[in-house]
Structure formats: C-alpha cells, structure tokens
C-alpha cells in the first residue's frame, strides 16, 4: 500500500458511462467530480486515459481465516490432484507445519473415494494428517491425528463412529471442537489476503464464518486487512469492536447437510437473532434445507436483511415464497465453473437447472448478490461474473444456461452495499467513500473480457494499492 496521500486526482476517467470525468479524492472520501478540475497542491494525478473508474467490489460471502489457512495447506483435490496416486504423492511430499501436522484442503471423493483414518494411514501414517473436504463441512483424520485430537474420548455428534463406537476419523461440522484440540497455531496474518483481494479489485468483504471466536475477530480487527469487513459470525450481543472498518452483519445460522435442525428449534434461533437486533444469514445448500428454512421464517417471521446463503438448489415453485418473505439470496455461480462437471455427473438431471439460480430470481424481484465462498469457491470476482454469464464448466459444458445473466447485472451485484446485498449499486459520486477501482479499459470492454487483468489500481479509503 502506498504511503498516505495528500490527495489524488483521477483525470479523464469514464464514470457511469460518461467520459472525460475527473474525480478528486481527499482523505477517505470523494471530494469532487467534474471536468477539467484544477490540480490541488500536493495532489497525485492519475491519468485514467479514458478507462473506467468504478466503485470497489464487495464480496458478500467468503471466509478470511480459511483463505489464509488454505494458502498454507496441501492441495488434495482437483485440479491439482486428480487421483489416489497423486494424492499419495502430495501428502508424502508435504512438510508438517510448526506443530508437526499436515493440513490438506479441497478433497473430493472423485480423487480416492471416502477417506477415513484407515484409508489415510495407507497414504501417510508417520505424522498427524487432517484433510478438509472441499465443501468445508467435513474433516478427515488419519490414526495419528485421531489419537492426538482425542476423538475416542467423546465430543460432538459430528464425530462419525463405527458399529463398535470407535471414531472413523471423519468429523462433520465440528471445526470449533477440533480447533480446541489441535496444537496452538500462530495468529493469522491476513495482510497477504488483503493484498490478494485488492489485486482483484475487492475493497470490502463479508466474512461468513459462523461462531467466530474472540481471537478470530481480534485478528480481523488488528489492521492487517485494508478492506472493510462485515461479520456474520459475531456472537449475538457482541459489541462493536474498536476498528470502525469491521462491522456486524446478520447472524449466521448453518443448516448442516449432515443433520438438519427441527422446525421449532430453527424458528427459535431465528427469533433469538431478531430479538437481538440482527437479521439472519442462513447457510442452505439443499432443497430440503431450503424448504425447512422457508417454513421456519414463515413461523418466526422475517425481517429486513434476512438472507439465504448459497441457495445452491432453488426449485422454481419456491421463488414466490422467497419474495413474500422478503428474503435475499447470496449465491455463488463460480461453483458452476469450478465444479460443474461434477454436478453433471452427480446431480440428477431434473435438478441441474435449479443450481445456483440467478436470472429467475432477479427477474422475479429477489435481491441477488454474487460472491465467492472462498476458499471453497474461486475467489476471483471476474471469474464468478463470467460463470454467471456463461454458465460453463471446465470442460465447456453448460449448466442451467437459462439462468445466465448479463455481465452488467453480475457486476452490479458486486457493487451493492454490505447491508444491502443485491440492492442498488454504490456510485462514484461526491461524498462517497473513496473505495474505487480503476480499470485499464472502458467498462464495456472489461465486461466483455471479465478478466482480473482489467484492474489497474485499487483504492481503499483514499489510499491506492497497486496490484
């Protein structure tokens, strides 16, 4: 990041379709827009050469600490690892971390089938190994890891056990419990993640990690990230922290695929969040979970800001219920590009058009925001936008092509505010916060290419971060 600027004058930019526009930034805000603005004393001048200057992008659903950990882990799934022998080689070559463990990520069953302790022991048994499924919902441990984590002594229902009650090495939705039993880890330094986000034109994010610990929140507030951060995982009743760039959003509730809650229990959790002054952001990836969630909102009542995270499968006959309840959808069409060939193999044909809907929801009036779910989905917002437009898999096959949306609509969803995902896009205007992206080209050209290489400069709160 550059040192503090006295001020920045963007000259000859395309702003909201109008060329030859100048934009003056003073402090953290936009002080003036117009034509032929006089340079102020000490101002840095950036000649935009007719390229677009747009508001900074906002990723409405990702996981900051998981991105940081992912970058320090062993890839165990496609496209890096495509079979059992490749997985064995990757684990064999892995250097254990400072605590002596090997951490793998991105596993999917197409690589080597279902993995438990015995299967992992055959791949590497000399050190504790834990591998995360690419969904983020499942950890798989070898026998050394099972012993060190103390799985045999009991714990949450997510610990899978065999007929004799012994742990198989598979843990569902037990991240917090497992974390407490791992060797202490060094605090996450999120500055590298912040730079990676800025390189893509992302000036703010919504962290969707549920049940954040005080330590996790403190590391986000520590200042390593230049981006603003909206937290879904802050505990109910937690006060605003000392960093004004970190704010509290709706309350995250996970409808786990491995065990859905009862209707009464879910409705009670929604009421508790609403009574605490928070909307709800509900993780929901199956048809059954969505139907349960809609029934719970009907019973508990919905409030402004309630949102469905993922909405991976949306039958057409529930769209009107989403509208009547006033719910938003935060979805990830990037999974079509990243995992679409798996969907074509594994998802029943009758369900494929329901995957990561965009056009039908937007056309019906449901506010829809695109996001990455990184590291579980591709972080690059330009790739996500491209997936929303093209609906193509890695092999080029189409998945739900009728759900394609224009590139301009995909971009608008990334320009919506953190407390209004899928709502009106933010604008480059006087008085707005100086979170900006200068492209190399006019906007129409950037929307045709949908490539992160279009980003020339990213500005956050009036400071330029060069990719």
C-alpha positions as CSV (number, residue, x, y, z in Angstrom):
1,X,0.0,0.0,0.0
2,X,1.3,3.5,-0.8
3,X,2.0,6.0,2.0
4,X,-0.8,8.4,2.9
5,X,-1.7,10.6,0.0
6,X,-2.2,14.4,0.3
7,X,-4.9,13.7,-2.2
8,X,-5.5,12.0,-5.5
9,X,-6.9,13.5,-8.7
10,X,-8.2,11.0,-11.2
11,X,-8.2,12.6,-14.6
12,X,-10.0,11.6,-17.8
13,X,-11.9,8.7,-16.4
14,X,-15.1,7.1,-17.6
15,X,-17.6,7.3,-14.7
16,X,-21.1,5.9,-15.0
17,X,-20.7,5.8,-18.8
18,X,-19.5,9.4,-19.1
19,X,-16.1,10.0,-20.4
20,X,-13.6,12.8,-19.6
21,X,-14.6,12.9,-15.9
22,X,-12.2,14.0,-13.2
23,X,-12.6,12.7,-9.6
24,X,-10.9,14.3,-6.7
25,X,-10.2,12.2,-3.6
26,X,-9.3,13.9,-0.3
27,X,-8.8,11.8,2.8
28,X,-11.0,8.7,2.7
29,X,-13.7,10.3,0.6
30,X,-14.6,11.6,-2.9
31,X,-14.4,15.4,-2.6
32,X,-15.4,16.4,-6.1
33,X,-16.3,15.2,-9.5
34,X,-16.5,17.1,-12.8
35,X,-14.5,18.1,-15.8
36,X,-11.1,19.8,-16.0
37,X,-10.7,20.1,-12.3
38,X,-7.6,22.1,-11.3
39,X,-4.9,20.1,-9.6
40,X,-4.6,20.9,-5.9
41,X,-1.3,21.5,-4.1
42,X,0.5,18.2,-3.4
43,X,-2.2,16.1,-5.2
44,X,-1.1,12.9,-7.0
45,X,-2.5,12.9,-10.5
46,X,-3.6,9.6,-12.1
47,X,-4.3,9.8,-15.9
48,X,-7.1,7.3,-16.4
49,X,-6.7,7.6,-20.3
50,X,-10.5,7.1,-20.7
51,X,-10.6,3.9,-18.7
52,X,-13.5,3.2,-16.2
53,X,-13.4,4.3,-12.6
54,X,-15.9,2.2,-10.7
55,X,-16.8,1.6,-7.0
56,X,-14.7,-1.1,-5.3
57,X,-16.1,-4.6,-5.5
58,X,-17.7,-6.2,-2.4
59,X,-17.5,-10.0,-1.9
60,X,-20.7,-10.8,0.0
61,X,-19.6,-14.2,1.3
62,X,-16.2,-15.6,2.0
63,X,-14.0,-16.9,4.8
64,X,-10.9,-14.9,5.6
65,X,-9.1,-17.2,8.0
66,X,-9.9,-20.2,5.8
67,X,-8.3,-18.4,2.8
68,X,-5.2,-17.7,4.9
69,X,-5.0,-21.4,6.1
70,X,-5.8,-22.7,2.6
71,X,-2.7,-20.9,1.2
72,X,-0.6,-22.7,3.8
73,X,-2.1,-26.2,3.2
74,X,-1.6,-29.1,0.8
75,X,-4.0,-29.2,-2.2
76,X,-5.8,-32.5,-2.1
77,X,-8.4,-32.2,-4.9
78,X,-9.0,-31.0,-8.5
79,X,-7.4,-29.5,-10.5
80,X,-4.1,-30.0,-8.6
81,X,-4.8,-33.6,-7.5
82,X,-6.7,-35.9,-9.8
83,X,-6.4,-39.5,-8.3
84,X,-5.2,-41.7,-5.5
85,X,-1.5,-41.8,-6.6
86,X,-1.4,-38.0,-7.0
87,X,-2.9,-37.6,-3.5
88,X,-0.4,-40.1,-2.0
89,X,2.5,-38.1,-3.7
90,X,1.2,-34.8,-2.4
91,X,0.9,-36.0,1.1
92,X,4.2,-37.8,1.0
93,X,5.9,-34.6,-0.2
94,X,4.2,-32.4,2.4
95,X,6.3,-30.8,5.1
96,X,4.5,-30.8,8.5
97,X,3.7,-27.4,10.0
98,X,5.3,-26.0,13.1
99,X,3.1,-28.2,15.3
100,X,4.1,-31.4,13.4
101,X,0.7,-31.8,11.5
102,X,0.0,-31.9,7.8
103,X,-3.1,-30.0,6.7
104,X,-4.8,-30.8,3.4
105,X,-7.7,-29.0,1.7
106,X,-10.0,-29.3,-1.3
107,X,-10.6,-33.0,-1.1
108,X,-13.5,-34.6,-3.1
109,X,-14.4,-38.2,-3.4
110,X,-13.6,-38.5,-7.1
111,X,-9.9,-38.4,-6.1
112,X,-9.8,-41.5,-3.9
113,X,-13.3,-42.3,-2.6
114,X,-14.4,-41.9,1.0
115,X,-11.5,-41.2,3.3
116,X,-11.3,-42.2,7.0
117,X,-8.4,-43.0,9.3
118,X,-7.6,-46.4,7.8
119,X,-7.6,-45.0,4.2
120,X,-5.4,-42.1,5.2
121,X,-3.0,-44.3,7.1
122,X,-2.3,-46.1,3.8
123,X,-1.4,-42.7,2.3
124,X,0.6,-41.3,5.1
125,X,0.8,-42.5,8.7
126,X,4.0,-41.2,10.2
127,X,2.6,-37.8,11.3
128,X,-0.9,-36.5,12.1
129,X,-2.8,-35.7,8.9
130,X,-6.1,-33.9,8.6
131,X,-7.8,-33.1,5.3
132,X,-10.7,-30.8,4.7
133,X,-13.4,-31.7,2.2
134,X,-13.9,-29.1,-0.4
135,X,-17.3,-28.3,1.0
136,X,-15.7,-27.2,4.2
137,X,-18.2,-29.4,6.2
138,X,-16.0,-32.5,6.8
139,X,-12.6,-33.2,8.2
140,X,-10.8,-36.5,7.6
141,X,-8.1,-37.6,10.1
142,X,-5.5,-40.4,10.0
143,X,-5.0,-42.5,13.1
144,X,-2.2,-40.4,14.5
145,X,-4.4,-37.3,14.2
146,X,-7.3,-39.2,15.8
147,X,-5.2,-40.1,18.8
148,X,-3.7,-36.6,19.2
149,X,-7.1,-34.9,18.9
150,X,-8.7,-37.4,21.4
151,X,-11.7,-38.4,19.2
152,X,-12.2,-41.6,21.2
153,X,-13.0,-39.8,24.4
154,X,-16.2,-38.3,23.1
155,X,-17.4,-35.0,21.8
156,X,-19.9,-33.5,19.4
157,X,-22.3,-35.7,17.4
158,X,-20.4,-34.8,14.3
159,X,-17.7,-37.4,15.2
160,X,-18.5,-40.3,12.9
161,X,-18.2,-43.7,14.7
162,X,-18.3,-47.3,13.5
163,X,-20.6,-50.1,14.8
164,X,-18.4,-50.6,17.9
165,X,-18.4,-46.9,18.7
166,X,-14.8,-46.2,17.6
167,X,-14.2,-43.0,15.7
168,X,-13.7,-43.5,11.9
169,X,-11.6,-40.3,11.6
170,X,-14.4,-38.3,9.9
171,X,-15.8,-35.2,11.6
172,X,-18.8,-33.3,10.4
173,X,-19.3,-29.7,11.2
174,X,-17.0,-29.9,14.2
175,X,-14.5,-27.2,13.4
176,X,-14.6,-25.4,16.8
177,X,-14.4,-28.6,18.8
178,X,-11.4,-29.8,16.7
179,X,-9.6,-26.5,16.8
180,X,-9.6,-26.6,20.6
181,X,-7.8,-30.0,20.4
182,X,-5.1,-29.0,17.9
183,X,-1.7,-27.7,18.9
184,X,-1.8,-23.9,19.3
185,X,-1.5,-22.2,16.0
186,X,0.2,-18.9,15.3
187,X,-2.1,-15.9,14.8
188,X,-3.3,-15.4,11.3
189,X,-1.6,-12.6,9.4
190,X,-4.3,-11.5,7.0
191,X,-2.2,-8.8,5.2
192,X,-1.4,-11.2,2.4
193,X,-5.1,-12.0,1.9
194,X,-5.8,-8.3,1.9
195,X,-3.3,-7.7,-0.9
196,X,-4.7,-10.6,-2.9
197,X,-8.2,-9.2,-2.6
198,X,-7.1,-5.7,-3.6
199,X,-5.3,-7.1,-6.7
200,X,-8.8,-8.4,-7.8
201,X,-10.5,-5.0,-7.1
202,X,-12.1,-6.1,-3.9
203,X,-12.4,-3.3,-1.4
204,X,-14.7,-4.9,1.1
205,X,-15.9,-8.4,2.2
206,X,-18.5,-10.1,4.2
207,X,-16.9,-12.9,6.3
208,X,-19.4,-15.7,6.5
209,X,-17.6,-17.9,9.0
210,X,-20.1,-18.9,11.8
211,X,-19.4,-18.7,15.5
212,X,-16.3,-16.6,15.4
213,X,-14.1,-16.7,18.4
214,X,-12.8,-13.6,20.1
215,X,-9.3,-14.4,18.8
216,X,-10.6,-14.7,15.2
217,X,-12.4,-11.4,15.5
218,X,-9.3,-9.7,17.0
219,X,-7.1,-10.9,14.2
220,X,-9.5,-9.3,11.7
221,X,-9.6,-6.1,13.6
222,X,-5.8,-6.0,14.0
223,X,-5.4,-3.9,10.9
224,X,-3.6,-6.3,8.5
225,X,-6.6,-6.0,6.1
226,X,-7.1,-2.7,4.4
227,X,-10.6,-3.8,3.3
228,X,-13.8,-3.1,5.2
229,X,-15.2,-6.4,6.8
230,X,-18.8,-7.2,7.6
231,X,-19.0,-10.1,10.1
232,X,-21.8,-12.7,10.1
233,X,-20.2,-14.8,12.8
234,X,-20.1,-12.3,15.6
235,X,-21.9,-13.8,18.6
236,X,-25.3,-12.4,19.5
237,X,-25.0,-9.4,21.8
238,X,-21.3,-8.7,21.0
239,X,-20.5,-5.0,21.0
240,X,-18.9,-3.1,18.1
241,X,-15.2,-3.5,18.2
242,X,-12.5,-0.8,18.2
243,X,-11.9,-0.9,14.4
244,X,-14.5,1.1,12.5
245,X,-13.7,-0.9,9.3
246,X,-15.1,-4.0,10.9
247,X,-18.9,-4.1,11.3
248,X,-21.5,-6.6,12.4
249,X,-23.9,-8.1,9.9
250,X,-26.8,-10.6,10.1
251,X,-26.3,-13.6,12.3
252,X,-25.1,-16.8,10.6
253,X,-27.1,-19.9,11.1
254,X,-25.9,-23.2,9.5
255,X,-28.4,-25.7,8.3
256,X,-26.0,-28.6,8.2
257,X,-26.5,-31.2,5.5
258,X,-25.3,-33.9,7.9
259,X,-28.2,-33.2,10.3
260,X,-30.9,-30.6,9.8
261,X,-32.4,-28.9,12.9
262,X,-36.1,-29.3,13.9
263,X,-38.5,-26.7,12.7
264,X,-39.2,-25.4,16.2
265,X,-35.6,-25.2,17.1
266,X,-34.7,-23.3,13.9
267,X,-37.6,-20.9,14.3
268,X,-36.5,-20.2,17.9
269,X,-32.9,-19.4,16.7
270,X,-34.3,-17.0,14.1
271,X,-36.5,-15.3,16.7
272,X,-33.5,-15.0,19.1
273,X,-31.4,-13.3,16.4
274,X,-34.2,-10.9,15.5
275,X,-34.8,-10.2,19.2
276,X,-31.1,-9.4,19.5
277,X,-31.5,-6.8,16.7
278,X,-29.8,-8.9,14.0
279,X,-31.2,-10.3,10.7
280,X,-30.3,-13.9,9.8
281,X,-28.0,-15.3,7.2
282,X,-28.8,-18.9,6.8
283,X,-26.4,-21.4,5.2
284,X,-28.6,-23.5,2.9
285,X,-27.4,-25.8,0.1
286,X,-30.1,-28.5,-0.4
287,X,-33.7,-28.4,-1.4
288,X,-34.7,-30.0,1.9
289,X,-32.8,-27.3,3.9
290,X,-34.4,-24.5,1.8
291,X,-37.9,-25.8,2.4
292,X,-37.2,-26.1,6.1
293,X,-35.8,-22.6,6.2
294,X,-38.8,-21.1,4.5
295,X,-41.1,-22.8,6.9
296,X,-39.1,-21.5,9.8
297,X,-39.2,-18.0,8.5
298,X,-43.0,-18.3,8.0
299,X,-43.3,-19.3,11.6
300,X,-40.8,-17.0,13.2
301,X,-41.4,-14.0,10.9
302,X,-38.8,-12.4,8.6
303,X,-37.2,-9.0,9.0
304,X,-35.4,-6.7,6.6
305,X,-31.9,-8.1,5.8
306,X,-32.7,-11.8,6.2
307,X,-30.7,-13.7,3.6
308,X,-30.2,-17.2,2.2
309,X,-26.5,-18.1,1.8
310,X,-25.7,-20.2,-1.2
311,X,-29.2,-21.3,-2.2
312,X,-27.5,-24.0,-4.2
313,X,-30.7,-25.6,-5.2
314,X,-33.8,-23.4,-5.7
315,X,-36.9,-25.1,-7.2
316,X,-38.9,-22.7,-9.3
317,X,-42.0,-23.2,-7.2
318,X,-40.4,-21.6,-4.1
319,X,-39.4,-18.3,-5.7
320,X,-42.7,-16.7,-4.8
321,X,-42.2,-17.7,-1.2
322,X,-38.8,-16.0,-1.2
323,X,-40.5,-12.9,-2.4
324,X,-43.3,-13.0,0.0
325,X,-40.9,-13.4,2.9
326,X,-38.7,-10.5,1.7
327,X,-35.6,-12.7,1.6
328,X,-32.4,-12.0,-0.2
329,X,-30.1,-14.6,-1.8
330,X,-26.3,-14.6,-1.7
331,X,-25.2,-17.2,-4.2
332,X,-22.0,-18.5,-5.9
333,X,-22.3,-19.3,-9.6
334,X,-18.5,-19.6,-9.6
335,X,-19.1,-23.2,-8.5
336,X,-20.5,-23.9,-11.9
337,X,-17.1,-23.1,-13.4
338,X,-15.2,-24.8,-10.7
339,X,-17.3,-27.9,-10.0
340,X,-19.8,-28.0,-12.8
341,X,-18.6,-31.2,-14.4
342,X,-19.0,-33.0,-11.1
343,X,-22.6,-31.6,-10.9
344,X,-23.3,-33.0,-14.3
345,X,-22.1,-36.4,-13.1
346,X,-23.6,-36.4,-9.6
347,X,-26.7,-34.2,-9.6
348,X,-29.9,-35.7,-11.1
349,X,-30.8,-34.2,-14.5
350,X,-34.1,-32.8,-13.2
351,X,-32.2,-30.7,-10.6
352,X,-29.5,-29.2,-12.7
353,X,-31.5,-26.2,-13.8
354,X,-32.1,-25.4,-10.1
355,X,-28.3,-25.0,-9.4
356,X,-27.2,-21.5,-8.4
357,X,-30.1,-19.7,-9.9
358,X,-29.6,-16.0,-10.9
359,X,-31.8,-14.9,-13.8
360,X,-35.2,-16.3,-12.5
361,X,-34.6,-14.9,-9.0
362,X,-33.5,-11.5,-10.3
363,X,-36.3,-11.4,-12.8
364,X,-38.9,-12.1,-10.1
365,X,-37.6,-9.3,-7.9
366,X,-35.5,-11.3,-5.4
367,X,-32.3,-9.3,-4.5
368,X,-29.4,-11.5,-5.5
369,X,-25.8,-10.9,-4.7
370,X,-22.9,-12.8,-6.2
371,X,-20.0,-13.9,-4.0
372,X,-17.1,-16.4,-3.9
373,X,-17.4,-18.6,-0.8
374,X,-13.6,-18.6,-1.0
375,X,-11.6,-20.6,-0.4
376,X,-14.2,-23.2,-1.1
377,X,-15.1,-21.5,-4.4
378,X,-12.9,-19.3,-6.7
379,X,-12.0,-16.0,-5.1
380,X,-11.7,-14.1,-8.4
381,X,-14.9,-12.0,-8.8
382,X,-14.3,-11.6,-12.5
383,X,-14.3,-15.4,-12.8
384,X,-17.5,-15.5,-10.8
385,X,-19.1,-12.9,-13.0
386,X,-18.0,-14.9,-16.1
387,X,-19.6,-18.0,-14.6
388,X,-22.8,-16.1,-14.1
389,X,-22.8,-15.0,-17.7
390,X,-21.6,-18.2,-19.4
391,X,-22.8,-21.0,-17.0
392,X,-20.0,-23.2,-18.4
393,X,-18.0,-25.9,-16.7
394,X,-14.2,-26.5,-17.0
395,X,-14.9,-28.8,-19.9
396,X,-17.2,-26.3,-21.6
397,X,-20.5,-28.0,-20.9
398,X,-23.5,-25.8,-20.0
399,X,-25.2,-26.0,-16.6
400,X,-28.6,-24.2,-16.3
401,X,-27.9,-21.9,-19.3
402,X,-31.3,-20.3,-18.9
403,X,-30.0,-18.8,-15.6
404,X,-27.4,-16.7,-17.4
405,X,-27.4,-13.0,-16.6
406,X,-25.9,-10.0,-18.4
407,X,-22.4,-9.1,-17.3
408,X,-23.6,-5.7,-16.2
409,X,-26.1,-7.3,-13.8
410,X,-23.3,-9.6,-12.4
411,X,-21.1,-6.5,-11.7
412,X,-24.0,-4.6,-10.1
413,X,-24.4,-7.3,-7.5
414,X,-20.7,-6.9,-6.6
415,X,-21.3,-3.2,-6.3
416,X,-24.1,-3.5,-3.8
417,X,-23.5,-2.4,-0.2
418,X,-22.7,-4.9,2.6
419,X,-26.0,-4.2,4.4
420,X,-28.0,-4.3,1.1
421,X,-26.6,-7.3,-0.9
422,X,-28.3,-7.4,-4.3
423,X,-29.6,-3.9,-3.8
424,X,-28.8,-0.7,-5.5
425,X,-25.2,-0.4,-6.7
426,X,-22.8,2.1,-5.0
427,X,-21.8,5.1,-7.2
428,X,-18.7,7.2,-7.8
429,X,-20.1,10.5,-6.5
430,X,-19.2,13.4,-4.3
431,X,-19.4,12.5,-0.6
432,X,-19.0,8.7,-1.2
433,X,-16.3,6.7,0.4
434,X,-13.2,6.5,-1.8
435,X,-13.2,2.8,-2.3
436,X,-12.5,2.7,-6.0
437,X,-11.2,0.5,-8.9
438,X,-9.5,2.0,-11.9
439,X,-9.6,-0.3,-14.9
440,X,-7.3,-0.5,-17.9
441,X,-10.2,-0.1,-20.3
442,X,-13.7,1.3,-20.6
443,X,-16.3,-0.6,-18.7
444,X,-18.0,-2.2,-21.7
445,X,-14.7,-3.7,-22.7
446,X,-13.9,-5.0,-19.2
447,X,-17.4,-6.6,-19.0
448,X,-16.8,-8.4,-22.3
449,X,-13.5,-9.8,-21.2
450,X,-14.4,-10.4,-17.5
451,X,-10.7,-10.8,-16.5
452,X,-9.0,-9.7,-13.3
453,X,-6.2,-8.3,-15.5
454,X,-8.5,-5.4,-16.2
455,X,-7.7,-4.0,-12.7
456,X,-5.1,-1.2,-12.9
457,X,-5.4,0.4,-9.4
458,X,-7.5,-0.4,-6.4
459,X,-8.1,2.4,-3.9
460,X,-9.3,1.8,-0.3
461,X,-10.4,4.7,1.9
462,X,-8.4,7.1,-0.3
463,X,-5.2,5.1,-0.5
464,X,-4.0,3.3,-3.6
465,X,-3.0,-0.3,-3.5
466,X,-1.1,-1.3,-6.7
467,X,-1.7,-4.9,-8.0
